[in-house]
Amino acid sequence: AKLCGVDDPLSILVDQMIFTDDKLMLMLDIEITAIHLLCPVRWSVIWPAEVVVVLSYVVPAVTLGSMLPIARVAMNGLLMAVLTLCAAWGKRAVEIHERSAFVQLVE
């Protein structure tokens, strides 16, 4: 801080801090990934959680506001929805594969 000519070293950190939605998005990503990978339930049971995860970001960001511009909030919501759809698609594909493997085992 003294090299920059600032007396208070914490003022540099506070001035450069930008509060965005990154932590929330990352936590929601972890949640949706964990649900799809670790929960031994069918996709038809998981889909409400998928909807809740996407809406958990979009609704508060739009209604309560965000530090990000609305276009970036919309893009983040779209990307969260795409991530959730990809996870759902993968879960469904694994389900189909497990069912066909079980049918082959039974026959």
Biopython code that builds the backbone (N, CA, C, O; Angstrom):
import numpy as np
from Bio.PDB.StructureBuilder import StructureBuilder

atoms = [
    (1, "ALA", "N", (0.820, -1.179, 0.000)),
    (1, "ALA", "CA", (0.000, 0.000, 0.000)),
    (1, "ALA", "C", (0.874, 1.257, 0.000)),
    (1, "ALA", "O", (0.535, 2.260, -0.628)),
    (2, "LYS", "N", (1.990, 1.192, 0.704)),
    (2, "LYS", "CA", (2.857, 2.374, 0.751)),
    (2, "LYS", "C", (3.497, 2.641, -0.605)),
    (2, "LYS", "O", (3.782, 3.789, -0.946)),
    (3, "LEU", "N", (3.725, 1.574, -1.386)),
    (3, "LEU", "CA", (4.273, 1.752, -2.735)),
    (3, "LEU", "C", (3.291, 2.496, -3.634)),
    (3, "LEU", "O", (3.699, 3.252, -4.516)),
    (4, "CYS", "N", (2.006, 2.281, -3.410)),
    (4, "CYS", "CA", (0.975, 2.955, -4.201)),
    (4, "CYS", "C", (0.628, 4.327, -3.652)),
    (4, "CYS", "O", (-0.146, 5.065, -4.261)),
    (5, "GLY", "N", (1.199, 4.674, -2.501)),
    (5, "GLY", "CA", (0.917, 5.970, -1.912)),
    (5, "GLY", "C", (-0.376, 6.007, -1.129)),
    (5, "GLY", "O", (-0.988, 7.065, -0.979)),
    (6, "VAL", "N", (-0.798, 4.847, -0.624)),
    (6, "VAL", "CA", (-2.044, 4.765, 0.136)),
    (6, "VAL", "C", (-1.702, 4.434, 1.584)),
    (6, "VAL", "O", (-0.906, 3.532, 1.847)),
    (7, "ASP", "N", (-2.302, 5.164, 2.524)),
    (7, "ASP", "CA", (-2.026, 4.928, 3.932)),
    (7, "ASP", "C", (-2.758, 3.704, 4.478)),
    (7, "ASP", "O", (-2.211, 2.966, 5.298)),
    (8, "ASP", "N", (-3.977, 3.491, 4.032)),
    (8, "ASP", "CA", (-4.788, 2.380, 4.539)),
    (8, "ASP", "C", (-4.753, 1.228, 3.540)),
    (8, "ASP", "O", (-5.307, 1.353, 2.448)),
    (9, "PRO", "N", (-4.112, 0.103, 3.888)),
    (9, "PRO", "CA", (-4.015, -1.011, 2.933)),
    (9, "PRO", "C", (-5.359, -1.631, 2.592)),
    (9, "PRO", "O", (-5.518, -2.173, 1.498)),
    (10, "LEU", "N", (-6.333, -1.571, 3.496)),
    (10, "LEU", "CA", (-7.640, -2.159, 3.214)),
    (10, "LEU", "C", (-8.430, -1.357, 2.190)),
    (10, "LEU", "O", (-9.318, -1.900, 1.533)),
    (11, "SER", "N", (-8.120, -0.077, 2.046)),
    (11, "SER", "CA", (-8.866, 0.740, 1.092)),
    (11, "SER", "C", (-8.614, 0.282, -0.340)),
    (11, "SER", "O", (-9.492, 0.417, -1.192)),
    (12, "ILE", "N", (-7.432, -0.257, -0.616)),
    (12, "ILE", "CA", (-7.149, -0.777, -1.958)),
    (12, "ILE", "C", (-8.041, -1.969, -2.252)),
    (12, "ILE", "O", (-8.601, -2.075, -3.343)),
    (13, "LEU", "N", (-8.178, -2.870, -1.280)),
    (13, "LEU", "CA", (-9.013, -4.049, -1.479)),
    (13, "LEU", "C", (-10.475, -3.693, -1.647)),
    (13, "LEU", "O", (-11.153, -4.240, -2.517)),
    (14, "VAL", "N", (-10.966, -2.785, -0.826)),
    (14, "VAL", "CA", (-12.375, -2.408, -0.895)),
    (14, "VAL", "C", (-12.678, -1.703, -2.206)),
    (14, "VAL", "O", (-13.737, -1.931, -2.790)),
    (15, "ASP", "N", (-11.789, -0.863, -2.679)),
    (15, "ASP", "CA", (-12.017, -0.153, -3.935)),
    (15, "ASP", "C", (-12.032, -1.098, -5.122)),
    (15, "ASP", "O", (-12.709, -0.829, -6.114)),
    (16, "GLN", "N", (-11.300, -2.200, -5.040)),
    (16, "GLN", "CA", (-11.204, -3.116, -6.175)),
    (16, "GLN", "C", (-12.200, -4.269, -6.078)),
    (16, "GLN", "O", (-12.291, -5.068, -7.010)),
    (17, "MET", "N", (-12.947, -4.379, -4.982)),
    (17, "MET", "CA", (-13.933, -5.439, -4.844)),
    (17, "MET", "C", (-15.152, -5.124, -5.699)),
    (17, "MET", "O", (-15.686, -4.015, -5.681)),
    (18, "ILE", "N", (-15.564, -6.120, -6.434)),
    (18, "ILE", "CA", (-16.766, -6.004, -7.235)),
    (18, "ILE", "C", (-17.682, -7.140, -6.818)),
    (18, "ILE", "O", (-17.306, -8.310, -6.900)),
    (19, "PHE", "N", (-18.866, -6.804, -6.378)),
    (19, "PHE", "CA", (-19.804, -7.813, -5.922)),
    (19, "PHE", "C", (-20.686, -8.230, -7.087)),
    (19, "PHE", "O", (-21.492, -7.443, -7.583)),
    (20, "THR", "N", (-20.526, -9.469, -7.517)),
    (20, "THR", "CA", (-21.323, -9.982, -8.622)),
    (20, "THR", "C", (-22.059, -11.233, -8.167)),
    (20, "THR", "O", (-22.020, -11.601, -6.993)),
    (21, "ASP", "N", (-22.715, -11.864, -9.091)),
    (21, "ASP", "CA", (-23.518, -13.045, -8.798)),
    (21, "ASP", "C", (-22.715, -14.344, -8.931)),
    (21, "ASP", "O", (-23.297, -15.429, -8.942)),
    (22, "ASP", "N", (-21.418, -14.244, -9.029)),
    (22, "ASP", "CA", (-20.592, -15.417, -9.307)),
    (22, "ASP", "C", (-20.704, -16.508, -8.250)),
    (22, "ASP", "O", (-20.831, -17.686, -8.584)),
    (23, "LYS", "N", (-20.658, -16.123, -6.973)),
    (23, "LYS", "CA", (-20.725, -17.131, -5.912)),
    (23, "LYS", "C", (-22.065, -17.852, -5.912)),
    (23, "LYS", "O", (-22.118, -19.071, -5.753)),
    (24, "LEU", "N", (-23.133, -17.109, -6.089)),
    (24, "LEU", "CA", (-24.453, -17.730, -6.142)),
    (24, "LEU", "C", (-24.555, -18.677, -7.326)),
    (24, "LEU", "O", (-25.069, -19.788, -7.196)),
    (25, "MET", "N", (-24.068, -18.240, -8.477)),
    (25, "MET", "CA", (-24.113, -19.094, -9.670)),
    (25, "MET", "C", (-23.300, -20.368, -9.455)),
    (25, "MET", "O", (-23.730, -21.451, -9.854)),
    (26, "LEU", "N", (-22.144, -20.250, -8.835)),
    (26, "LEU", "CA", (-21.303, -21.414, -8.583)),
    (26, "LEU", "C", (-21.973, -22.364, -7.594)),
    (26, "LEU", "O", (-21.924, -23.581, -7.776)),
    (27, "MET", "N", (-22.592, -21.824, -6.558)),
    (27, "MET", "CA", (-23.290, -22.684, -5.592)),
    (27, "MET", "C", (-24.465, -23.404, -6.247)),
    (27, "MET", "O", (-24.699, -24.581, -5.973)),
    (28, "LEU", "N", (-25.198, -22.716, -7.101)),
    (28, "LEU", "CA", (-26.307, -23.360, -7.802)),
    (28, "LEU", "C", (-25.808, -24.418, -8.776)),
    (28, "LEU", "O", (-26.446, -25.456, -8.948)),
    (29, "ASP", "N", (-24.667, -24.159, -9.414)),
    (29, "ASP", "CA", (-24.058, -25.143, -10.302)),
    (29, "ASP", "C", (-23.664, -26.397, -9.527)),
    (29, "ASP", "O", (-23.911, -27.516, -9.976)),
    (30, "ILE", "N", (-23.051, -26.203, -8.365)),
    (30, "ILE", "CA", (-22.674, -27.342, -7.523)),
    (30, "ILE", "C", (-23.916, -28.120, -7.106)),
    (30, "ILE", "O", (-23.915, -29.351, -7.102)),
    (31, "GLU", "N", (-24.961, -27.402, -6.758)),
    (31, "GLU", "CA", (-26.197, -28.057, -6.330)),
    (31, "GLU", "C", (-26.801, -28.902, -7.445)),
    (31, "GLU", "O", (-27.159, -30.058, -7.218)),
    (32, "ILE", "N", (-26.917, -28.349, -8.629)),
    (32, "ILE", "CA", (-27.542, -29.095, -9.722)),
    (32, "ILE", "C", (-26.675, -30.275, -10.150)),
    (32, "ILE", "O", (-27.200, -31.333, -10.498)),
    (33, "THR", "N", (-25.364, -30.106, -10.129)),
    (33, "THR", "CA", (-24.466, -31.204, -10.482)),
    (33, "THR", "C", (-24.546, -32.311, -9.443)),
    (33, "THR", "O", (-24.601, -33.489, -9.796)),
    (34, "ALA", "N", (-24.553, -31.947, -8.168)),
    (34, "ALA", "CA", (-24.638, -32.952, -7.107)),
    (34, "ALA", "C", (-25.967, -33.701, -7.159)),
    (34, "ALA", "O", (-26.010, -34.915, -6.956)),
    (35, "ILE", "N", (-27.032, -32.984, -7.427)),
    (35, "ILE", "CA", (-28.341, -33.646, -7.518)),
    (35, "ILE", "C", (-28.336, -34.692, -8.614)),
    (35, "ILE", "O", (-28.833, -35.800, -8.419)),
    (36, "HIS", "N", (-27.778, -34.349, -9.764)),
    (36, "HIS", "CA", (-27.806, -35.281, -10.891)),
    (36, "HIS", "C", (-26.818, -36.437, -10.733)),
    (36, "HIS", "O", (-27.078, -37.545, -11.203)),
    (37, "LEU", "N", (-25.709, -36.186, -10.087)),
    (37, "LEU", "CA", (-24.703, -37.241, -9.977)),
    (37, "LEU", "C", (-24.856, -38.114, -8.740)),
    (37, "LEU", "O", (-24.542, -39.304, -8.786)),
    (38, "LEU", "N", (-25.326, -37.553, -7.649)),
    (38, "LEU", "CA", (-25.300, -38.280, -6.385)),
    (38, "LEU", "C", (-26.653, -38.813, -5.925)),
    (38, "LEU", "O", (-26.703, -39.728, -5.103)),
    (39, "CYS", "N", (-27.729, -38.269, -6.429)),
    (39, "CYS", "CA", (-29.045, -38.734, -5.985)),
    (39, "CYS", "C", (-29.498, -39.922, -6.833)),
    (39, "CYS", "O", (-29.659, -39.792, -8.046)),
    (40, "PRO", "N", (-29.701, -41.066, -6.205)),
    (40, "PRO", "CA", (-30.094, -42.262, -6.964)),
    (40, "PRO", "C", (-31.602, -42.310, -7.225)),
    (40, "PRO", "O", (-32.271, -43.278, -6.862)),
    (41, "VAL", "N", (-32.116, -41.284, -7.842)),
    (41, "VAL", "CA", (-33.537, -41.228, -8.169)),
    (41, "VAL", "C", (-33.682, -40.971, -9.667)),
    (41, "VAL", "O", (-32.738, -40.551, -10.336)),
    (42, "ARG", "N", (-34.876, -41.231, -10.173)),
    (42, "ARG", "CA", (-35.122, -41.040, -11.594)),
    (42, "ARG", "C", (-35.266, -39.563, -11.935)),
    (42, "ARG", "O", (-35.500, -38.724, -11.065)),
    (43, "TRP", "N", (-35.120, -39.267, -13.225)),
    (43, "TRP", "CA", (-35.196, -37.881, -13.677)),
    (43, "TRP", "C", (-36.572, -37.294, -13.414)),
    (43, "TRP", "O", (-36.695, -36.100, -13.138)),
    (44, "SER", "N", (-37.595, -38.111, -13.498)),
    (44, "SER", "CA", (-38.946, -37.598, -13.286)),
    (44, "SER", "C", (-39.147, -37.063, -11.869)),
    (44, "SER", "O", (-40.083, -36.301, -11.626)),
    (45, "VAL", "N", (-38.286, -37.449, -10.938)),
    (45, "VAL", "CA", (-38.349, -36.935, -9.572)),
    (45, "VAL", "C", (-37.481, -35.682, -9.440)),
    (45, "VAL", "O", (-37.756, -34.829, -8.596)),
    (46, "ILE", "N", (-36.453, -35.564, -10.253)),
    (46, "ILE", "CA", (-35.486, -34.472, -10.129)),
    (46, "ILE", "C", (-35.935, -33.187, -10.822)),
    (46, "ILE", "O", (-35.498, -32.107, -10.423)),
    (47, "TRP", "N", (-36.781, -33.259, -11.831)),
    (47, "TRP", "CA", (-37.066, -32.076, -12.638)),
    (47, "TRP", "C", (-37.587, -30.879, -11.830)),
    (47, "TRP", "O", (-37.279, -29.747, -12.205)),
    (48, "PRO", "N", (-38.359, -31.056, -10.742)),
    (48, "PRO", "CA", (-38.739, -29.855, -9.980)),
    (48, "PRO", "C", (-37.528, -29.128, -9.380)),
    (48, "PRO", "O", (-37.512, -27.899, -9.310)),
    (49, "ALA", "N", (-36.528, -29.880, -8.952)),
    (49, "ALA", "CA", (-35.315, -29.248, -8.415)),
    (49, "ALA", "C", (-34.596, -28.457, -9.500)),
    (49, "ALA", "O", (-34.010, -27.411, -9.222)),
    (50, "GLU", "N", (-34.636, -28.945, -10.720)),
    (50, "GLU", "CA", (-34.011, -28.225, -11.838)),
    (50, "GLU", "C", (-34.679, -26.867, -12.049)),
    (50, "GLU", "O", (-34.008, -25.853, -12.238)),
    (51, "VAL", "N", (-35.993, -26.865, -12.015)),
    (51, "VAL", "CA", (-36.738, -25.614, -12.192)),
    (51, "VAL", "C", (-36.422, -24.649, -11.051)),
    (51, "VAL", "O", (-36.215, -23.456, -11.275)),
    (52, "VAL", "N", (-36.388, -25.176, -9.824)),
    (52, "VAL", "CA", (-36.119, -24.333, -8.658)),
    (52, "VAL", "C", (-34.721, -23.730, -8.732)),
    (52, "VAL", "O", (-34.538, -22.564, -8.384)),
    (53, "VAL", "N", (-33.728, -24.503, -9.181)),
    (53, "VAL", "CA", (-32.360, -23.991, -9.257)),
    (53, "VAL", "C", (-32.267, -22.834, -10.239)),
    (53, "VAL", "O", (-31.649, -21.813, -9.936)),
    (54, "VAL", "N", (-32.865, -22.979, -11.395)),
    (54, "VAL", "CA", (-32.808, -21.898, -12.388)),
    (54, "VAL", "C", (-33.545, -20.668, -11.870)),
    (54, "VAL", "O", (-33.049, -19.548, -11.989)),
    (55, "LEU", "N", (-34.721, -20.877, -11.299)),
    (55, "LEU", "CA", (-35.490, -19.743, -10.781)),
    (55, "LEU", "C", (-34.859, -19.126, -9.535)),
    (55, "LEU", "O", (-35.112, -17.961, -9.229)),
    (56, "SER", "N", (-34.045, -19.892, -8.815)),
    (56, "SER", "CA", (-33.369, -19.365, -7.624)),
    (56, "SER", "C", (-32.383, -18.267, -7.970)),
    (56, "SER", "O", (-32.053, -17.437, -7.122)),
    (57, "TYR", "N", (-31.919, -18.253, -9.180)),
    (57, "TYR", "CA", (-31.046, -17.157, -9.604)),
    (57, "TYR", "C", (-31.839, -16.063, -10.307)),
    (57, "TYR", "O", (-31.693, -14.883, -9.989)),
    (58, "VAL", "N", (-32.670, -16.450, -11.253)),
    (58, "VAL", "CA", (-33.321, -15.473, -12.124)),
    (58, "VAL", "C", (-34.294, -14.578, -11.357)),
    (58, "VAL", "O", (-34.259, -13.356, -11.508)),
    (59, "VAL", "N", (-35.149, -15.166, -10.549)),
    (59, "VAL", "CA", (-36.184, -14.376, -9.872)),
    (59, "VAL", "C", (-35.591, -13.336, -8.918)),
    (59, "VAL", "O", (-35.959, -12.165, -9.015)),
    (60, "PRO", "N", (-34.683, -13.709, -7.992)),
    (60, "PRO", "CA", (-34.116, -12.663, -7.124)),
    (60, "PRO", "C", (-33.285, -11.629, -7.885)),
    (60, "PRO", "O", (-33.299, -10.446, -7.544)),
    (61, "ALA", "N", (-32.563, -12.072, -8.914)),
    (61, "ALA", "CA", (-31.727, -11.125, -9.656)),
    (61, "ALA", "C", (-32.579, -10.087, -10.381)),
    (61, "ALA", "O", (-32.184, -8.926, -10.495)),
    (62, "VAL", "N", (-33.741, -10.500, -10.866)),
    (62, "VAL", "CA", (-34.606, -9.562, -11.587)),
    (62, "VAL", "C", (-35.447, -8.728, -10.622)),
    (62, "VAL", "O", (-35.574, -7.516, -10.802)),
    (63, "THR", "N", (-36.019, -9.361, -9.608)),
    (63, "THR", "CA", (-36.920, -8.633, -8.715)),
    (63, "THR", "C", (-36.175, -7.781, -7.683)),
    (63, "THR", "O", (-36.525, -6.621, -7.465)),
    (64, "LEU", "N", (-35.153, -8.354, -7.051)),
    (64, "LEU", "CA", (-34.415, -7.616, -6.030)),
    (64, "LEU", "C", (-33.304, -6.758, -6.616)),
    (64, "LEU", "O", (-32.855, -5.796, -5.993)),
    (65, "GLY", "N", (-32.871, -7.108, -7.801)),
    (65, "GLY", "CA", (-31.812, -6.361, -8.449)),
    (65, "GLY", "C", (-30.465, -7.055, -8.325)),
    (65, "GLY", "O", (-30.264, -7.917, -7.470)),
    (66, "SER", "N", (-29.566, -6.665, -9.182)),
    (66, "SER", "CA", (-28.230, -7.237, -9.216)),
    (66, "SER", "C", (-27.263, -6.120, -9.570)),
    (66, "SER", "O", (-27.648, -5.106, -10.153)),
    (67, "MET", "N", (-26.009, -6.321, -9.210)),
    (67, "MET", "CA", (-24.981, -5.348, -9.581)),
    (67, "MET", "C", (-24.676, -5.429, -11.081)),
    (67, "MET", "O", (-24.068, -4.524, -11.652)),
    (68, "LEU", "N", (-25.100, -6.509, -11.694)),
    (68, "LEU", "CA", (-24.841, -6.713, -13.116)),
    (68, "LEU", "C", (-25.936, -6.060, -13.954)),
    (68, "LEU", "O", (-27.064, -5.893, -13.491)),
    (69, "PRO", "N", (-25.598, -5.691, -15.190)),
    (69, "PRO", "CA", (-26.641, -5.176, -16.099)),
    (69, "PRO", "C", (-27.666, -6.269, -16.390)),
    (69, "PRO", "O", (-27.349, -7.456, -16.308)),
    (70, "ILE", "N", (-28.867, -5.880, -16.723)),
    (70, "ILE", "CA", (-29.951, -6.836, -16.946)),
    (70, "ILE", "C", (-29.625, -7.800, -18.087)),
    (70, "ILE", "O", (-30.058, -8.952, -18.059)),
    (71, "ALA", "N", (-28.878, -7.352, -19.079)),
    (71, "ALA", "CA", (-28.501, -8.238, -20.186)),
    (71, "ALA", "C", (-27.591, -9.362, -19.676)),
    (71, "ALA", "O", (-27.705, -10.505, -20.120)),
    (72, "ARG", "N", (-26.703, -9.042, -18.758)),
    (72, "ARG", "CA", (-25.807, -10.063, -18.201)),
    (72, "ARG", "C", (-26.575, -11.013, -17.279)),
    (72, "ARG", "O", (-26.277, -12.206, -17.233)),
    (73, "VAL", "N", (-27.553, -10.491, -16.552)),
    (73, "VAL", "CA", (-28.407, -11.341, -15.717)),
    (73, "VAL", "C", (-29.172, -12.317, -16.597)),
    (73, "VAL", "O", (-29.282, -13.499, -16.271)),
    (74, "ALA", "N", (-29.701, -11.823, -17.714)),
    (74, "ALA", "CA", (-30.417, -12.691, -18.646)),
    (74, "ALA", "C", (-29.491, -13.750, -19.225)),
    (74, "ALA", "O", (-29.886, -14.908, -19.364)),
    (75, "MET", "N", (-28.264, -13.366, -19.564)),
    (75, "MET", "CA", (-27.302, -14.330, -20.100)),
    (75, "MET", "C", (-26.937, -15.370, -19.044)),
    (75, "MET", "O", (-26.846, -16.558, -19.353)),
    (76, "ASN", "N", (-26.728, -14.930, -17.791)),
    (76, "ASN", "CA", (-26.424, -15.872, -16.720)),
    (76, "ASN", "C", (-27.578, -16.843, -16.498)),
    (76, "ASN", "O", (-27.360, -18.035, -16.286)),
    (77, "GLY", "N", (-28.806, -16.331, -16.548)),
    (77, "GLY", "CA", (-29.975, -17.198, -16.408)),
    (77, "GLY", "C", (-30.071, -18.199, -17.535)),
    (77, "GLY", "O", (-30.392, -19.367, -17.316)),
    (78, "LEU", "N", (-29.791, -17.737, -18.749)),
    (78, "LEU", "CA", (-29.810, -18.638, -19.901)),
    (78, "LEU", "C", (-28.728, -19.708, -19.777)),
    (78, "LEU", "O", (-28.977, -20.883, -20.047)),
    (79, "LEU", "N", (-27.539, -19.302, -19.371)),
    (79, "LEU", "CA", (-26.459, -20.271, -19.207)),
    (79, "LEU", "C", (-26.760, -21.267, -18.093)),
    (79, "LEU", "O", (-26.419, -22.444, -18.212)),
    (80, "MET", "N", (-27.391, -20.817, -17.015)),
    (80, "MET", "CA", (-27.787, -21.734, -15.944)),
    (80, "MET", "C", (-28.828, -22.718, -16.451)),
    (80, "MET", "O", (-28.786, -23.901, -16.110)),
    (81, "ALA", "N", (-29.759, -22.240, -17.259)),
    (81, "ALA", "CA", (-30.772, -23.120, -17.832)),
    (81, "ALA", "C", (-30.137, -24.150, -18.768)),
    (81, "ALA", "O", (-30.520, -25.319, -18.752)),
    (82, "VAL", "N", (-29.171, -23.724, -19.581)),
    (82, "VAL", "CA", (-28.485, -24.648, -20.490)),
    (82, "VAL", "C", (-27.693, -25.688, -19.690)),
    (82, "VAL", "O", (-27.715, -26.873, -20.021)),
    (83, "LEU", "N", (-27.001, -25.249, -18.648)),
    (83, "LEU", "CA", (-26.270, -26.174, -17.787)),
    (83, "LEU", "C", (-27.217, -27.202, -17.171)),
    (83, "LEU", "O", (-26.906, -28.392, -17.123)),
    (84, "THR", "N", (-28.357, -26.739, -16.708)),
    (84, "THR", "CA", (-29.341, -27.637, -16.104)),
    (84, "THR", "C", (-29.901, -28.606, -17.136)),
    (84, "THR", "O", (-30.078, -29.789, -16.845)),
    (85, "LEU", "N", (-30.181, -28.115, -18.337)),
    (85, "LEU", "CA", (-30.677, -28.999, -19.395)),
    (85, "LEU", "C", (-29.648, -30.060, -19.776)),
    (85, "LEU", "O", (-30.003, -31.215, -20.011)),
    (86, "CYS", "N", (-28.391, -29.676, -19.836)),
    (86, "CYS", "CA", (-27.341, -30.657, -20.152)),
    (86, "CYS", "C", (-27.225, -31.709, -19.058)),
    (86, "CYS", "O", (-27.057, -32.893, -19.352)),
    (87, "ALA", "N", (-27.312, -31.292, -17.807)),
    (87, "ALA", "CA", (-27.263, -32.248, -16.699)),
    (87, "ALA", "C", (-28.470, -33.178, -16.739)),
    (87, "ALA", "O", (-28.339, -34.376, -16.486)),
    (88, "ALA", "N", (-29.648, -32.633, -17.056)),
    (88, "ALA", "CA", (-30.856, -33.449, -17.155)),
    (88, "ALA", "C", (-30.766, -34.431, -18.309)),
    (88, "ALA", "O", (-31.172, -35.587, -18.187)),
    (89, "TRP", "N", (-30.237, -33.970, -19.420)),
    (89, "TRP", "CA", (-30.077, -34.832, -20.582)),
    (89, "TRP", "C", (-29.127, -35.988, -20.252)),
    (89, "TRP", "O", (-29.393, -37.136, -20.608)),
    (90, "GLY", "N", (-28.029, -35.681, -19.575)),
    (90, "GLY", "CA", (-27.095, -36.721, -19.172)),
    (90, "GLY", "C", (-27.724, -37.699, -18.203)),
    (90, "GLY", "O", (-27.520, -38.907, -18.326)),
    (91, "LYS", "N", (-28.488, -37.200, -17.237)),
    (91, "LYS", "CA", (-29.168, -38.069, -16.270)),
    (91, "LYS", "C", (-30.147, -38.979, -16.986)),
    (91, "LYS", "O", (-30.225, -40.170, -16.685)),
    (92, "ARG", "N", (-30.886, -38.435, -17.921)),
    (92, "ARG", "CA", (-31.865, -39.231, -18.673)),
    (92, "ARG", "C", (-31.171, -40.279, -19.539)),
    (92, "ARG", "O", (-31.649, -41.408, -19.650)),
    (93, "ALA", "N", (-30.047, -39.913, -20.152)),
    (93, "ALA", "CA", (-29.314, -40.870, -20.985)),
    (93, "ALA", "C", (-28.776, -42.024, -20.139)),
    (93, "ALA", "O", (-28.822, -43.178, -20.567)),
    (94, "VAL", "N", (-28.278, -41.728, -18.967)),
    (94, "VAL", "CA", (-27.786, -42.785, -18.069)),
    (94, "VAL", "C", (-28.940, -43.680, -17.641)),
    (94, "VAL", "O", (-28.786, -44.899, -17.566)),
    (95, "GLU", "N", (-30.089, -43.084, -17.361)),
    (95, "GLU", "CA", (-31.276, -43.863, -17.001)),
    (95, "GLU", "C", (-31.660, -44.836, -18.102)),
    (95, "GLU", "O", (-31.925, -46.009, -17.839)),
    (96, "ILE", "N", (-31.689, -44.354, -19.325)),
    (96, "ILE", "CA", (-32.055, -45.202, -20.471)),
    (96, "ILE", "C", (-31.049, -46.332, -20.623)),
    (96, "ILE", "O", (-31.430, -47.477, -20.865)),
    (97, "HIS", "N", (-29.772, -46.017, -20.482)),
    (97, "HIS", "CA", (-28.732, -47.043, -20.590)),
    (97, "HIS", "C", (-28.876, -48.080, -19.473)),
    (97, "HIS", "O", (-28.753, -49.278, -19.728)),
    (98, "GLU", "N", (-29.133, -47.638, -18.250)),
    (98, "GLU", "CA", (-29.302, -48.578, -17.143)),
    (98, "GLU", "C", (-30.507, -49.480, -17.357)),
    (98, "GLU", "O", (-30.452, -50.670, -17.046)),
    (99, "ARG", "N", (-31.570, -48.941, -17.874)),
    (99, "ARG", "CA", (-32.753, -49.765, -18.133)),
    (99, "ARG", "C", (-32.503, -50.802, -19.221)),
    (99, "ARG", "O", (-32.908, -51.958, -19.095)),
    (100, "SER", "N", (-31.837, -50.382, -20.285)),
    (100, "SER", "CA", (-31.556, -51.358, -21.353)),
    (100, "SER", "C", (-30.575, -52.424, -20.873)),
    (100, "SER", "O", (-30.693, -53.586, -21.263)),
    (101, "ALA", "N", (-29.613, -52.052, -20.037)),
    (101, "ALA", "CA", (-28.684, -53.043, -19.482)),
    (101, "ALA", "C", (-29.421, -54.019, -18.570)),
    (101, "ALA", "O", (-29.121, -55.213, -18.563)),
    (102, "PHE", "N", (-30.382, -53.514, -17.803)),
    (102, "PHE", "CA", (-31.161, -54.389, -16.936)),
    (102, "PHE", "C", (-32.012, -55.355, -17.743)),
    (102, "PHE", "O", (-32.132, -56.528, -17.388)),
    (103, "VAL", "N", (-32.604, -54.866, -18.832)),
    (103, "VAL", "CA", (-33.421, -55.734, -19.694)),
    (103, "VAL", "C", (-32.543, -56.829, -20.292)),
    (103, "VAL", "O", (-32.965, -57.984, -20.351)),
    (104, "GLN", "N", (-31.341, -56.496, -20.734)),
    (104, "GLN", "CA", (-30.427, -57.491, -21.288)),
    (104, "GLN", "C", (-30.011, -58.500, -20.225)),
    (104, "GLN", "O", (-29.844, -59.681, -20.530)),
    (105, "LEU", "N", (-29.846, -58.064, -19.010)),
    (105, "LEU", "CA", (-29.473, -58.953, -17.914)),
    (105, "LEU", "C", (-30.600, -59.925, -17.589)),
    (105, "LEU", "O", (-30.355, -61.101, -17.323)),
    (106, "VAL", "N", (-31.825, -59.434, -17.610)),
    (106, "VAL", "CA", (-32.978, -60.262, -17.281)),
    (106, "VAL", "C", (-33.219, -61.299, -18.380)),
    (106, "VAL", "O", (-33.584, -62.439, -18.093)),
    (107, "GLU", "N", (-33.016, -60.909, -19.611)),
    (107, "GLU", "CA", (-33.259, -61.827, -20.724)),
    (107, "GLU", "C", (-32.173, -62.855, -20.733)),
    (107, "GLU", "O", (-32.169, -63.741, -21.588)),
]
sb = StructureBuilder()
sb.init_structure("model")
sb.init_model(0)
sb.init_chain("A")
sb.init_seg("    ")
for serial, (resi, resn, name, xyz) in enumerate(atoms, 1):
    if name == "N":
        sb.init_residue(resn, " ", resi, " ")
    sb.init_atom(name, np.array(xyz, "f"), 0.0, 1.0, " ", f" {name:<3s}", serial, name[0])
structure = sb.get_structure()
